[in-house]
Amino acid sequence: MKTNKENFFDLVYQVVRLIPKGRVTSYGAIANYLGAKSGARTVGYAMNAAHTMDDVPAHRVVNSKGLLTGKFHFSPPEKMQALLESEGVTIKNDQVLDFQTVYWDPNKELEL
């Protein structure tokens, strides 16, 4: 997918807004859905820029193993875990428990 960074970030935010409460997805899954298979890092950059946007639930995006790798972009860092737990997601040692159960794959969930 050829887009400029701002447009790609906007597409990322559109997908993230669709993640249901109590579910999580990964940077790579979003990149793959947007046709940028190797764009997980860029999705991460978009999430880093989204932490001040109230309408983008950035706390629902974790790494491919369910780790809260983006937590240091929240203030305080514990906020990411608190937001997920308030939605019913169980976290232990900065990792989503039952990751496959709460995992939301946009390629499956948003099929045309």
Gaussian input, Z-matrix of N, CA and C with variables (Angstrom, degrees):
# hf/3-21g

backbone

0 1
 N
 C     1     B1
 C     2     B2     1     A1
 N     3     B3     2     A2     1     D1
 C     4     B4     3     A3     2     D2
 C     5     B5     4     A4     3     D3
 N     6     B6     5     A5     4     D4
 C     7     B7     6     A6     5     D5
 C     8     B8     7     A7     6     D6
 N     9     B9     8     A8     7     D7
 C    10    B10     9     A9     8     D8
 C    11    B11    10    A10     9     D9
 N    12    B12    11    A11    10    D10
 C    13    B13    12    A12    11    D11
 C    14    B14    13    A13    12    D12
 N    15    B15    14    A14    13    D13
 C    16    B16    15    A15    14    D14
 C    17    B17    16    A16    15    D15
 N    18    B18    17    A17    16    D16
 C    19    B19    18    A18    17    D17
 C    20    B20    19    A19    18    D18
 N    21    B21    20    A20    19    D19
 C    22    B22    21    A21    20    D20
 C    23    B23    22    A22    21    D21
 N    24    B24    23    A23    22    D22
 C    25    B25    24    A24    23    D23
 C    26    B26    25    A25    24    D24
 N    27    B27    26    A26    25    D25
 C    28    B28    27    A27    26    D26
 C    29    B29    28    A28    27    D27
 N    30    B30    29    A29    28    D28
 C    31    B31    30    A30    29    D29
 C    32    B32    31    A31    30    D30
 N    33    B33    32    A32    31    D31
 C    34    B34    33    A33    32    D32
 C    35    B35    34    A34    33    D33
 N    36    B36    35    A35    34    D34
 C    37    B37    36    A36    35    D35
 C    38    B38    37    A37    36    D36
 N    39    B39    38    A38    37    D37
 C    40    B40    39    A39    38    D38
 C    41    B41    40    A40    39    D39
 N    42    B42    41    A41    40    D40
 C    43    B43    42    A42    41    D41
 C    44    B44    43    A43    42    D42
 N    45    B45    44    A44    43    D43
 C    46    B46    45    A45    44    D44
 C    47    B47    46    A46    45    D45
 N    48    B48    47    A47    46    D46
 C    49    B49    48    A48    47    D47
 C    50    B50    49    A49    48    D48
 N    51    B51    50    A50    49    D49
 C    52    B52    51    A51    50    D50
 C    53    B53    52    A52    51    D51
 N    54    B54    53    A53    52    D52
 C    55    B55    54    A54    53    D53
 C    56    B56    55    A55    54    D54
 N    57    B57    56    A56    55    D55
 C    58    B58    57    A57    56    D56
 C    59    B59    58    A58    57    D57
 N    60    B60    59    A59    58    D58
 C    61    B61    60    A60    59    D59
 C    62    B62    61    A61    60    D60
 N    63    B63    62    A62    61    D61
 C    64    B64    63    A63    62    D62
 C    65    B65    64    A64    63    D63
 N    66    B66    65    A65    64    D64
 C    67    B67    66    A66    65    D65
 C    68    B68    67    A67    66    D66
 N    69    B69    68    A68    67    D67
 C    70    B70    69    A69    68    D68
 C    71    B71    70    A70    69    D69
 N    72    B72    71    A71    70    D70
 C    73    B73    72    A72    71    D71
 C    74    B74    73    A73    72    D72
 N    75    B75    74    A74    73    D73
 C    76    B76    75    A75    74    D74
 C    77    B77    76    A76    75    D75
 N    78    B78    77    A77    76    D76
 C    79    B79    78    A78    77    D77
 C    80    B80    79    A79    78    D78
 N    81    B81    80    A80    79    D79
 C    82    B82    81    A81    80    D80
 C    83    B83    82    A82    81    D81
 N    84    B84    83    A83    82    D82
 C    85    B85    84    A84    83    D83
 C    86    B86    85    A85    84    D84
 N    87    B87    86    A86    85    D85
 C    88    B88    87    A87    86    D86
 C    89    B89    88    A88    87    D87
 N    90    B90    89    A89    88    D88
 C    91    B91    90    A90    89    D89
 C    92    B92    91    A91    90    D90
 N    93    B93    92    A92    91    D91
 C    94    B94    93    A93    92    D92
 C    95    B95    94    A94    93    D93
 N    96    B96    95    A95    94    D94
 C    97    B97    96    A96    95    D95
 C    98    B98    97    A97    96    D96
 N    99    B99    98    A98    97    D97
 C   100   B100    99    A99    98    D98
 C   101   B101   100   A100    99    D99
 N   102   B102   101   A101   100   D100
 C   103   B103   102   A102   101   D101
 C   104   B104   103   A103   102   D102
 N   105   B105   104   A104   103   D103
 C   106   B106   105   A105   104   D104
 C   107   B107   106   A106   105   D105
 N   108   B108   107   A107   106   D106
 C   109   B109   108   A108   107   D107
 C   110   B110   109   A109   108   D108
 N   111   B111   110   A110   109   D109
 C   112   B112   111   A111   110   D110
 C   113   B113   112   A112   111   D111
 N   114   B114   113   A113   112   D112
 C   115   B115   114   A114   113   D113
 C   116   B116   115   A115   114   D114
 N   117   B117   116   A116   115   D115
 C   118   B118   117   A117   116   D116
 C   119   B119   118   A118   117   D117
 N   120   B120   119   A119   118   D118
 C   121   B121   120   A120   119   D119
 C   122   B122   121   A121   120   D120
 N   123   B123   122   A122   121   D121
 C   124   B124   123   A123   122   D122
 C   125   B125   124   A124   123   D123
 N   126   B126   125   A125   124   D124
 C   127   B127   126   A126   125   D125
 C   128   B128   127   A127   126   D126
 N   129   B129   128   A128   127   D127
 C   130   B130   129   A129   128   D128
 C   131   B131   130   A130   129   D129
 N   132   B132   131   A131   130   D130
 C   133   B133   132   A132   131   D131
 C   134   B134   133   A133   132   D132
 N   135   B135   134   A134   133   D133
 C   136   B136   135   A135   134   D134
 C   137   B137   136   A136   135   D135
 N   138   B138   137   A137   136   D136
 C   139   B139   138   A138   137   D137
 C   140   B140   139   A139   138   D138
 N   141   B141   140   A140   139   D139
 C   142   B142   141   A141   140   D140
 C   143   B143   142   A142   141   D141
 N   144   B144   143   A143   142   D142
 C   145   B145   144   A144   143   D143
 C   146   B146   145   A145   144   D144
 N   147   B147   146   A146   145   D145
 C   148   B148   147   A147   146   D146
 C   149   B149   148   A148   147   D147
 N   150   B150   149   A149   148   D148
 C   151   B151   150   A150   149   D149
 C   152   B152   151   A151   150   D150
 N   153   B153   152   A152   151   D151
 C   154   B154   153   A153   152   D152
 C   155   B155   154   A154   153   D153
 N   156   B156   155   A155   154   D154
 C   157   B157   156   A156   155   D155
 C   158   B158   157   A157   156   D156
 N   159   B159   158   A158   157   D157
 C   160   B160   159   A159   158   D158
 C   161   B161   160   A160   159   D159
 N   162   B162   161   A161   160   D160
 C   163   B163   162   A162   161   D161
 C   164   B164   163   A163   162   D162
 N   165   B165   164   A164   163   D163
 C   166   B166   165   A165   164   D164
 C   167   B167   166   A166   165   D165
 N   168   B168   167   A167   166   D166
 C   169   B169   168   A168   167   D167
 C   170   B170   169   A169   168   D168
 N   171   B171   170   A170   169   D169
 C   172   B172   171   A171   170   D170
 C   173   B173   172   A172   171   D171
 N   174   B174   173   A173   172   D172
 C   175   B175   174   A174   173   D173
 C   176   B176   175   A175   174   D174
 N   177   B177   176   A176   175   D175
 C   178   B178   177   A177   176   D176
 C   179   B179   178   A178   177   D177
 N   180   B180   179   A179   178   D178
 C   181   B181   180   A180   179   D179
 C   182   B182   181   A181   180   D180
 N   183   B183   182   A182   181   D181
 C   184   B184   183   A183   182   D182
 C   185   B185   184   A184   183   D183
 N   186   B186   185   A185   184   D184
 C   187   B187   186   A186   185   D185
 C   188   B188   187   A187   186   D186
 N   189   B189   188   A188   187   D187
 C   190   B190   189   A189   188   D188
 C   191   B191   190   A190   189   D189
 N   192   B192   191   A191   190   D190
 C   193   B193   192   A192   191   D191
 C   194   B194   193   A193   192   D192
 N   195   B195   194   A194   193   D193
 C   196   B196   195   A195   194   D194
 C   197   B197   196   A196   195   D195
 N   198   B198   197   A197   196   D196
 C   199   B199   198   A198   197   D197
 C   200   B200   199   A199   198   D198
 N   201   B201   200   A200   199   D199
 C   202   B202   201   A201   200   D200
 C   203   B203   202   A202   201   D201
 N   204   B204   203   A203   202   D202
 C   205   B205   204   A204   203   D203
 C   206   B206   205   A205   204   D204
 N   207   B207   206   A206   205   D205
 C   208   B208   207   A207   206   D206
 C   209   B209   208   A208   207   D207
 N   210   B210   209   A209   208   D208
 C   211   B211   210   A210   209   D209
 C   212   B212   211   A211   210   D210
 N   213   B213   212   A212   211   D211
 C   214   B214   213   A213   212   D212
 C   215   B215   214   A214   213   D213
 N   216   B216   215   A215   214   D214
 C   217   B217   216   A216   215   D215
 C   218   B218   217   A217   216   D216
 N   219   B219   218   A218   217   D217
 C   220   B220   219   A219   218   D218
 C   221   B221   220   A220   219   D219
 N   222   B222   221   A221   220   D220
 C   223   B223   222   A222   221   D221
 C   224   B224   223   A223   222   D222
 N   225   B225   224   A224   223   D223
 C   226   B226   225   A225   224   D224
 C   227   B227   226   A226   225   D225
 N   228   B228   227   A227   226   D226
 C   229   B229   228   A228   227   D227
 C   230   B230   229   A229   228   D228
 N   231   B231   230   A230   229   D229
 C   232   B232   231   A231   230   D230
 C   233   B233   232   A232   231   D231
 N   234   B234   233   A233   232   D232
 C   235   B235   234   A234   233   D233
 C   236   B236   235   A235   234   D234
 N   237   B237   236   A236   235   D235
 C   238   B238   237   A237   236   D236
 C   239   B239   238   A238   237   D237
 N   240   B240   239   A239   238   D238
 C   241   B241   240   A240   239   D239
 C   242   B242   241   A241   240   D240
 N   243   B243   242   A242   241   D241
 C   244   B244   243   A243   242   D242
 C   245   B245   244   A244   243   D243
 N   246   B246   245   A245   244   D244
 C   247   B247   246   A246   245   D245
 C   248   B248   247   A247   246   D246
 N   249   B249   248   A248   247   D247
 C   250   B250   249   A249   248   D248
 C   251   B251   250   A250   249   D249
 N   252   B252   251   A251   250   D250
 C   253   B253   252   A252   251   D251
 C   254   B254   253   A253   252   D252
 N   255   B255   254   A254   253   D253
 C   256   B256   255   A255   254   D254
 C   257   B257   256   A256   255   D255
 N   258   B258   257   A257   256   D256
 C   259   B259   258   A258   257   D257
 C   260   B260   259   A259   258   D258
 N   261   B261   260   A260   259   D259
 C   262   B262   261   A261   260   D260
 C   263   B263   262   A262   261   D261
 N   264   B264   263   A263   262   D262
 C   265   B265   264   A264   263   D263
 C   266   B266   265   A265   264   D264
 N   267   B267   266   A266   265   D265
 C   268   B268   267   A267   266   D266
 C   269   B269   268   A268   267   D267
 N   270   B270   269   A269   268   D268
 C   271   B271   270   A270   269   D269
 C   272   B272   271   A271   270   D270
 N   273   B273   272   A272   271   D271
 C   274   B274   273   A273   272   D272
 C   275   B275   274   A274   273   D273
 N   276   B276   275   A275   274   D274
 C   277   B277   276   A276   275   D275
 C   278   B278   277   A277   276   D276
 N   279   B279   278   A278   277   D277
 C   280   B280   279   A279   278   D278
 C   281   B281   280   A280   279   D279
 N   282   B282   281   A281   280   D280
 C   283   B283   282   A282   281   D281
 C   284   B284   283   A283   282   D282
 N   285   B285   284   A284   283   D283
 C   286   B286   285   A285   284   D284
 C   287   B287   286   A286   285   D285
 N   288   B288   287   A287   286   D286
 C   289   B289   288   A288   287   D287
 C   290   B290   289   A289   288   D288
 N   291   B291   290   A290   289   D289
 C   292   B292   291   A291   290   D290
 C   293   B293   292   A292   291   D291
 N   294   B294   293   A293   292   D292
 C   295   B295   294   A294   293   D293
 C   296   B296   295   A295   294   D294
 N   297   B297   296   A296   295   D295
 C   298   B298   297   A297   296   D296
 C   299   B299   298   A298   297   D297
 N   300   B300   299   A299   298   D298
 C   301   B301   300   A300   299   D299
 C   302   B302   301   A301   300   D300
 N   303   B303   302   A302   301   D301
 C   304   B304   303   A303   302   D302
 C   305   B305   304   A304   303   D303
 N   306   B306   305   A305   304   D304
 C   307   B307   306   A306   305   D305
 C   308   B308   307   A307   306   D306
 N   309   B309   308   A308   307   D307
 C   310   B310   309   A309   308   D308
 C   311   B311   310   A310   309   D309
 N   312   B312   311   A311   310   D310
 C   313   B313   312   A312   311   D311
 C   314   B314   313   A313   312   D312
 N   315   B315   314   A314   313   D313
 C   316   B316   315   A315   314   D314
 C   317   B317   316   A316   315   D315
 N   318   B318   317   A317   316   D316
 C   319   B319   318   A318   317   D317
 C   320   B320   319   A319   318   D318
 N   321   B321   320   A320   319   D319
 C   322   B322   321   A321   320   D320
 C   323   B323   322   A322   321   D321
 N   324   B324   323   A323   322   D322
 C   325   B325   324   A324   323   D323
 C   326   B326   325   A325   324   D324
 N   327   B327   326   A326   325   D325
 C   328   B328   327   A327   326   D326
 C   329   B329   328   A328   327   D327
 N   330   B330   329   A329   328   D328
 C   331   B331   330   A330   329   D329
 C   332   B332   331   A331   330   D330
 N   333   B333   332   A332   331   D331
 C   334   B334   333   A333   332   D332
 C   335   B335   334   A334   333   D333

   B1=1.4492
   B2=1.5250
   B3=1.3075
   B4=1.4598
   B5=1.5240
   B6=1.3334
   B7=1.4547
   B8=1.5105
   B9=1.3181
   B10=1.4561
   B11=1.5218
   B12=1.3245
   B13=1.4548
   B14=1.5290
   B15=1.3473
   B16=1.4541
   B17=1.5260
   B18=1.3224
   B19=1.4627
   B20=1.5211
   B21=1.3388
   B22=1.4628
   B23=1.5273
   B24=1.3218
   B25=1.4632
   B26=1.5245
   B27=1.3300
   B28=1.4656
   B29=1.5257
   B30=1.3307
   B31=1.4646
   B32=1.5256
   B33=1.3283
   B34=1.4685
   B35=1.5264
   B36=1.3252
   B37=1.4647
   B38=1.5208
   B39=1.3355
   B40=1.4676
   B41=1.5261
   B42=1.3369
   B43=1.4701
   B44=1.5239
   B45=1.3247
   B46=1.4662
   B47=1.5218
   B48=1.3157
   B49=1.4711
   B50=1.5282
   B51=1.3201
   B52=1.4683
   B53=1.5294
   B54=1.3236
   B55=1.4661
   B56=1.5325
   B57=1.3230
   B58=1.4738
   B59=1.5279
   B60=1.3190
   B61=1.4682
   B62=1.5179
   B63=1.3188
   B64=1.4558
   B65=1.5207
   B66=1.3261
   B67=1.4654
   B68=1.5180
   B69=1.3248
   B70=1.4688
   B71=1.5199
   B72=1.3115
   B73=1.4504
   B74=1.5197
   B75=1.3187
   B76=1.4582
   B77=1.5278
   B78=1.3198
   B79=1.4669
   B80=1.5312
   B81=1.3210
   B82=1.4606
   B83=1.5148
   B84=1.3381
   B85=1.4636
   B86=1.5226
   B87=1.3200
   B88=1.4670
   B89=1.5267
   B90=1.3264
   B91=1.4692
   B92=1.5256
   B93=1.3175
   B94=1.4630
   B95=1.5332
   B96=1.3221
   B97=1.4572
   B98=1.5302
   B99=1.3301
   B100=1.4676
   B101=1.5212
   B102=1.3439
   B103=1.4588
   B104=1.5087
   B105=1.3176
   B106=1.4671
   B107=1.5218
   B108=1.3393
   B109=1.4702
   B110=1.5186
   B111=1.3289
   B112=1.4644
   B113=1.5299
   B114=1.3286
   B115=1.4587
   B116=1.5144
   B117=1.3249
   B118=1.4684
   B119=1.5281
   B120=1.3024
   B121=1.4690
   B122=1.5284
   B123=1.3211
   B124=1.4604
   B125=1.5251
   B126=1.3247
   B127=1.4664
   B128=1.5275
   B129=1.3275
   B130=1.4639
   B131=1.5157
   B132=1.3221
   B133=1.4678
   B134=1.5274
   B135=1.3290
   B136=1.4669
   B137=1.5252
   B138=1.3384
   B139=1.4584
   B140=1.5247
   B141=1.3349
   B142=1.4647
   B143=1.5166
   B144=1.3211
   B145=1.4656
   B146=1.5261
   B147=1.3235
   B148=1.4672
   B149=1.5189
   B150=1.3025
   B151=1.4621
   B152=1.5237
   B153=1.3127
   B154=1.4589
   B155=1.5276
   B156=1.3203
   B157=1.4659
   B158=1.5330
   B159=1.3080
   B160=1.4678
   B161=1.5179
   B162=1.3318
   B163=1.4615
   B164=1.5268
   B165=1.3417
   B166=1.4638
   B167=1.5356
   B168=1.3327
   B169=1.4658
   B170=1.5357
   B171=1.3219
   B172=1.4660
   B173=1.5264
   B174=1.3252
   B175=1.4689
   B176=1.5291
   B177=1.3260
   B178=1.4648
   B179=1.5271
   B180=1.3251
   B181=1.4627
   B182=1.5283
   B183=1.3336
   B184=1.4663
   B185=1.5278
   B186=1.3280
   B187=1.4662
   B188=1.5328
   B189=1.3102
   B190=1.4702
   B191=1.5250
   B192=1.3169
   B193=1.4679
   B194=1.5207
   B195=1.3319
   B196=1.4552
   B197=1.5117
   B198=1.3128
   B199=1.4649
   B200=1.5264
   B201=1.3271
   B202=1.4669
   B203=1.5264
   B204=1.3114
   B205=1.4646
   B206=1.5205
   B207=1.3234
   B208=1.4611
   B209=1.5134
   B210=1.3232
   B211=1.4608
   B212=1.5249
   B213=1.3162
   B214=1.4625
   B215=1.5237
   B216=1.3248
   B217=1.4588
   B218=1.5217
   B219=1.3432
   B220=1.4547
   B221=1.5175
   B222=1.3103
   B223=1.4613
   B224=1.5271
   B225=1.3351
   B226=1.4635
   B227=1.5328
   B228=1.3401
   B229=1.4702
   B230=1.5337
   B231=1.3108
   B232=1.4692
   B233=1.5301
   B234=1.3297
   B235=1.4676
   B236=1.5250
   B237=1.3317
   B238=1.4614
   B239=1.5275
   B240=1.3290
   B241=1.4644
   B242=1.5193
   B243=1.3151
   B244=1.4656
   B245=1.5318
   B246=1.3244
   B247=1.4655
   B248=1.5267
   B249=1.3302
   B250=1.4622
   B251=1.5253
   B252=1.3285
   B253=1.4676
   B254=1.5240
   B255=1.3377
   B256=1.4701
   B257=1.5275
   B258=1.3396
   B259=1.4635
   B260=1.5286
   B261=1.3405
   B262=1.4594
   B263=1.5177
   B264=1.3311
   B265=1.4634
   B266=1.5244
   B267=1.3238
   B268=1.4600
   B269=1.5208
   B270=1.3266
   B271=1.4673
   B272=1.5208
   B273=1.3200
   B274=1.4628
   B275=1.5181
   B276=1.3182
   B277=1.4712
   B278=1.5329
   B279=1.3314
   B280=1.4723
   B281=1.5312
   B282=1.3275
   B283=1.4584
   B284=1.5299
   B285=1.3368
   B286=1.4566
   B287=1.5286
   B288=1.3376
   B289=1.4592
   B290=1.5248
   B291=1.3200
   B292=1.4664
   B293=1.5251
   B294=1.3248
   B295=1.4649
   B296=1.5241
   B297=1.3321
   B298=1.4675
   B299=1.5328
   B300=1.3264
   B301=1.4634
   B302=1.5260
   B303=1.3236
   B304=1.4733
   B305=1.5310
   B306=1.3365
   B307=1.4649
   B308=1.5257
   B309=1.3179
   B310=1.4694
   B311=1.5246
   B312=1.3113
   B313=1.4590
   B314=1.5242
   B315=1.3384
   B316=1.4679
   B317=1.5287
   B318=1.3248
   B319=1.4683
   B320=1.5235
   B321=1.3064
   B322=1.4663
   B323=1.5219
   B324=1.3165
   B325=1.4577
   B326=1.5256
   B327=1.3139
   B328=1.4683
   B329=1.5230
   B330=1.3287
   B331=1.4663
   B332=1.5207
   B333=1.3138
   B334=1.4703
   B335=1.5102
   A1=108.28
   A2=115.62
   A3=120.16
   A4=108.76
   A5=115.35
   A6=120.91
   A7=107.68
   A8=116.13
   A9=116.08
   A10=108.60
   A11=115.54
   A12=120.83
   A13=112.21
   A14=117.78
   A15=120.21
   A16=110.81
   A17=117.25
   A18=120.11
   A19=111.16
   A20=117.29
   A21=120.34
   A22=109.68
   A23=117.02
   A24=120.30
   A25=110.06
   A26=117.66
   A27=120.88
   A28=111.24
   A29=117.35
   A30=121.16
   A31=110.70
   A32=116.24
   A33=120.78
   A34=109.47
   A35=116.65
   A36=120.39
   A37=111.21
   A38=116.99
   A39=119.92
   A40=110.88
   A41=116.89
   A42=120.61
   A43=110.28
   A44=117.44
   A45=121.01
   A46=110.92
   A47=117.31
   A48=120.09
   A49=112.14
   A50=117.89
   A51=122.11
   A52=113.59
   A53=117.63
   A54=120.21
   A55=108.19
   A56=117.52
   A57=119.54
   A58=112.09
   A59=115.68
   A60=120.88
   A61=108.29
   A62=115.59
   A63=120.50
   A64=114.15
   A65=117.25
   A66=122.38
   A67=108.45
   A68=116.93
   A69=122.70
   A70=109.21
   A71=115.47
   A72=121.24
   A73=108.18
   A74=116.52
   A75=120.16
   A76=110.77
   A77=114.10
   A78=120.93
   A79=109.40
   A80=115.93
   A81=121.02
   A82=113.19
   A83=117.15
   A84=120.35
   A85=110.79
   A86=116.46
   A87=120.19
   A88=109.54
   A89=116.71
   A90=120.32
   A91=110.54
   A92=116.63
   A93=121.66
   A94=110.50
   A95=116.60
   A96=120.50
   A97=111.57
   A98=116.03
   A99=120.69
   A100=112.75
   A101=116.74
   A102=120.14
   A103=114.43
   A104=116.52
   A105=121.61
   A106=108.27
   A107=116.57
   A108=122.07
   A109=113.72
   A110=117.62
   A111=119.86
   A112=111.29
   A113=117.03
   A114=121.05
   A115=115.60
   A116=118.64
   A117=120.72
   A118=111.47
   A119=117.18
   A120=120.55
   A121=110.56
   A122=116.73
   A123=120.24
   A124=110.40
   A125=117.16
   A126=120.20
   A127=109.14
   A128=116.87
   A129=120.82
   A130=111.74
   A131=116.82
   A132=120.16
   A133=110.36
   A134=116.44
   A135=120.19
   A136=110.15
   A137=116.80
   A138=119.85
   A139=110.89
   A140=116.83
   A141=119.84
   A142=110.86
   A143=116.68
   A144=121.21
   A145=111.74
   A146=118.20
   A147=121.61
   A148=114.42
   A149=118.18
   A150=119.97
   A151=113.89
   A152=117.19
   A153=119.80
   A154=111.66
   A155=116.73
   A156=121.43
   A157=108.60
   A158=116.21
   A159=120.30
   A160=113.65
   A161=117.64
   A162=119.72
   A163=113.70
   A164=117.55
   A165=121.54
   A166=108.00
   A167=117.96
   A168=120.70
   A169=112.24
   A170=115.64
   A171=122.06
   A172=112.35
   A173=117.67
   A174=120.41
   A175=112.14
   A176=118.06
   A177=121.64
   A178=112.60
   A179=117.81
   A180=120.97
   A181=107.99
   A182=115.09
   A183=122.59
   A184=108.42
   A185=116.86
   A186=116.91
   A187=109.82
   A188=116.40
   A189=121.58
   A190=113.63
   A191=117.67
   A192=121.41
   A193=111.41
   A194=115.98
   A195=119.56
   A196=114.60
   A197=117.65
   A198=121.10
   A199=110.77
   A200=115.33
   A201=121.35
   A202=110.21
   A203=116.35
   A204=120.94
   A205=112.87
   A206=118.27
   A207=120.73
   A208=114.13
   A209=117.77
   A210=120.58
   A211=113.98
   A212=117.88
   A213=119.91
   A214=112.59
   A215=116.65
   A216=120.59
   A217=111.40
   A218=116.25
   A219=121.76
   A220=108.13
   A221=116.27
   A222=119.94
   A223=108.39
   A224=115.84
   A225=129.62
   A226=110.17
   A227=117.61
   A228=120.84
   A229=114.08
   A230=117.70
   A231=121.59
   A232=112.22
   A233=117.17
   A234=121.25
   A235=111.77
   A236=118.33
   A237=120.77
   A238=110.09
   A239=116.35
   A240=120.68
   A241=110.34
   A242=117.68
   A243=121.00
   A244=110.91
   A245=116.88
   A246=120.41
   A247=110.93
   A248=116.93
   A249=120.15
   A250=111.19
   A251=116.47
   A252=119.93
   A253=111.38
   A254=116.74
   A255=119.47
   A256=111.24
   A257=116.66
   A258=122.00
   A259=112.16
   A260=116.55
   A261=120.34
   A262=115.43
   A263=118.08
   A264=121.68
   A265=107.99
   A266=117.07
   A267=121.88
   A268=109.94
   A269=115.46
   A270=122.24
   A271=108.64
   A272=116.07
   A273=120.78
   A274=107.66
   A275=116.11
   A276=121.64
   A277=111.51
   A278=116.02
   A279=122.99
   A280=113.22
   A281=117.57
   A282=120.47
   A283=109.78
   A284=115.12
   A285=121.83
   A286=108.52
   A287=116.50
   A288=120.57
   A289=108.01
   A290=115.95
   A291=121.31
   A292=110.57
   A293=115.36
   A294=122.26
   A295=112.21
   A296=117.53
   A297=120.05
   A298=112.15
   A299=116.55
   A300=120.49
   A301=111.69
   A302=117.46
   A303=121.18
   A304=112.21
   A305=116.30
   A306=120.56
   A307=110.81
   A308=115.48
   A309=123.26
   A310=106.92
   A311=116.57
   A312=121.37
   A313=108.82
   A314=117.59
   A315=118.96
   A316=112.94
   A317=117.90
   A318=119.76
   A319=111.81
   A320=117.61
   A321=121.51
   A322=111.34
   A323=116.26
   A324=121.30
   A325=112.79
   A326=117.40
   A327=121.30
   A328=111.87
   A329=116.68
   A330=120.65
   A331=110.23
   A332=114.48
   A333=119.46
   A334=110.08
   D1=123.53
   D2=179.64
   D3=-101.97
   D4=108.14
   D5=175.28
   D6=-144.45
   D7=162.35
   D8=174.29
   D9=-80.46
   D10=168.34
   D11=-173.10
   D12=-58.25
   D13=-44.14
   D14=-178.15
   D15=-62.44
   D16=-43.11
   D17=178.72
   D18=-64.83
   D19=-40.65
   D20=178.81
   D21=-63.65
   D22=-44.78
   D23=178.08
   D24=-57.86
   D25=-43.35
   D26=178.99
   D27=-60.88
   D28=-40.53
   D29=177.37
   D30=-64.02
   D31=-41.38
   D32=177.02
   D33=-59.32
   D34=-47.12
   D35=-178.28
   D36=-62.41
   D37=-36.70
   D38=178.15
   D39=-61.80
   D40=-41.60
   D41=178.74
   D42=-68.14
   D43=-45.24
   D44=-177.56
   D45=-61.15
   D46=-36.18
   D47=178.61
   D48=-63.83
   D49=-18.95
   D50=-179.11
   D51=-88.73
   D52=-10.87
   D53=-179.93
   D54=-67.61
   D55=121.53
   D56=-178.35
   D57=-67.72
   D58=154.18
   D59=173.74
   D60=-57.31
   D61=141.33
   D62=178.33
   D63=82.70
   D64=5.86
   D65=179.31
   D66=-125.27
   D67=158.56
   D68=176.63
   D69=-135.28
   D70=158.51
   D71=172.59
   D72=-137.47
   D73=178.62
   D74=-177.67
   D75=-113.28
   D76=161.16
   D77=177.01
   D78=-57.63
   D79=-44.96
   D80=-177.56
   D81=-65.43
   D82=-36.54
   D83=179.10
   D84=-64.75
   D85=-39.49
   D86=178.23
   D87=-66.80
   D88=-45.71
   D89=179.50
   D90=-59.54
   D91=-45.08
   D92=179.62
   D93=-60.83
   D94=-44.92
   D95=179.37
   D96=-59.79
   D97=-36.13
   D98=-178.62
   D99=-85.29
   D100=6.10
   D101=176.94
   D102=80.74
   D103=17.81
   D104=-179.83
   D105=-121.88
   D106=67.97
   D107=-172.16
   D108=-47.98
   D109=-38.34
   D110=-178.56
   D111=-96.88
   D112=22.54
   D113=-175.48
   D114=-99.37
   D115=18.10
   D116=-178.41
   D117=-57.80
   D118=-40.11
   D119=-179.91
   D120=-63.49
   D121=-39.45
   D122=179.26
   D123=-67.38
   D124=-37.41
   D125=174.24
   D126=-60.95
   D127=-39.81
   D128=175.98
   D129=-59.86
   D130=-42.26
   D131=177.47
   D132=-62.38
   D133=-39.73
   D134=177.90
   D135=-62.77
   D136=-41.92
   D137=179.56
   D138=-65.59
   D139=-39.21
   D140=177.89
   D141=-59.49
   D142=-35.92
   D143=-179.87
   D144=-79.71
   D145=-12.63
   D146=-173.66
   D147=-94.25
   D148=-6.44
   D149=-172.55
   D150=-65.12
   D151=-15.62
   D152=176.72
   D153=-99.47
   D154=1.45
   D155=-179.16
   D156=-96.29
   D157=112.50
   D158=-175.79
   D159=-64.81
   D160=-24.53
   D161=-175.53
   D162=-93.63
   D163=6.91
   D164=177.86
   D165=-117.69
   D166=107.87
   D167=-177.60
   D168=-77.25
   D169=69.85
   D170=-176.34
   D171=-59.65
   D172=-23.63
   D173=-179.56
   D174=-64.93
   D175=-16.00
   D176=-178.72
   D177=-87.69
   D178=4.26
   D179=179.64
   D180=-111.47
   D181=121.13
   D182=-176.77
   D183=-127.87
   D184=178.60
   D185=178.32
   D186=-80.82
   D187=177.46
   D188=-172.20
   D189=-66.80
   D190=-11.05
   D191=177.56
   D192=-105.68
   D193=3.98
   D194=-179.83
   D195=86.21
   D196=12.09
   D197=179.92
   D198=-81.87
   D199=143.29
   D200=179.51
   D201=-82.64
   D202=63.81
   D203=-175.90
   D204=-69.11
   D205=-18.37
   D206=-179.51
   D207=-91.84
   D208=4.18
   D209=-172.00
   D210=-61.73
   D211=-27.00
   D212=-177.33
   D213=-75.21
   D214=-5.88
   D215=176.21
   D216=-94.44
   D217=0.49
   D218=174.51
   D219=-98.62
   D220=154.59
   D221=178.69
   D222=-126.10
   D223=112.37
   D224=-6.20
   D225=-75.77
   D226=168.11
   D227=-178.25
   D228=-57.08
   D229=-26.24
   D230=179.91
   D231=-70.95
   D232=-12.08
   D233=-176.61
   D234=-62.77
   D235=-36.94
   D236=-179.44
   D237=-59.63
   D238=-48.64
   D239=179.54
   D240=-63.51
   D241=-42.64
   D242=-178.53
   D243=-62.00
   D244=-41.62
   D245=179.26
   D246=-64.22
   D247=-43.66
   D248=178.84
   D249=-64.38
   D250=-44.52
   D251=-179.63
   D252=-64.25
   D253=-33.05
   D254=178.44
   D255=-67.12
   D256=-18.02
   D257=177.46
   D258=-98.74
   D259=4.38
   D260=176.62
   D261=95.52
   D262=5.00
   D263=178.39
   D264=-85.17
   D265=130.46
   D266=-179.61
   D267=-91.93
   D268=130.18
   D269=-178.40
   D270=-121.82
   D271=136.88
   D272=173.59
   D273=-140.84
   D274=128.65
   D275=-179.12
   D276=52.79
   D277=46.55
   D278=177.69
   D279=62.42
   D280=25.72
   D281=179.49
   D282=-133.90
   D283=139.91
   D284=177.30
   D285=-70.42
   D286=124.59
   D287=174.97
   D288=-83.01
   D289=152.22
   D290=-176.53
   D291=52.87
   D292=44.31
   D293=-175.02
   D294=-52.12
   D295=-45.68
   D296=-177.53
   D297=-65.24
   D298=-27.64
   D299=-179.98
   D300=-72.41
   D301=-38.86
   D302=-176.81
   D303=-98.41
   D304=-1.00
   D305=-178.16
   D306=-69.14
   D307=132.95
   D308=-179.67
   D309=-116.27
   D310=114.40
   D311=-178.68
   D312=-101.72
   D313=111.77
   D314=-178.05
   D315=-59.92
   D316=-28.40
   D317=178.61
   D318=-65.48
   D319=-29.16
   D320=178.09
   D321=-93.80
   D322=-43.68
   D323=-174.59
   D324=-73.29
   D325=-26.74
   D326=-176.71
   D327=-112.01
   D328=27.88
   D329=179.09
   D330=-58.28
   D331=143.01
   D332=178.23
   D333=-84.28

